[in-house]
């Protein structure tokens, strides 16, 4: 049976991930939206490359790791509750089931955490592509 402290812990972890993502998002978005200068001038792209690498390694990678670990922790309990609920619904029908607020809230938190983790991964992939693009331009300059 799912206990209320589990829901509280899950909610706090989601709040922490969301707060960190909200705090880091402006710098992530700034780099993703930045224009890469295609002309051979290192002065234009080197600061962008350094900032992109710094944001990726100091903010995005830990955020991806934390969000991924959090959803991995939530999934087994979510799956267990979903399996039991579906089994009871199939076995006894809607009239034979009872509503459990704690399980519902935990399920909602898990789903929101999964969506937030997906958004974080999406931002990380876009940022990594930007880092690689800037690096390729800089490597072209050095040749």
Secondary structure, DSSP 4 states (H G I P E B T S, - for coil): ---HHHHHHHHHHHHHHHHHHHHHHHHHHHHHHPPPP-SS-HHHHHHHHHHHHHHIIIIIHHHHHHHHHHHHHHHHHHHHHHHHHHHHHHHH-GGG----HHHHHHHHHHHHHHHHHHHHHHHHHHHHHHHHHHHHHHHHHH-
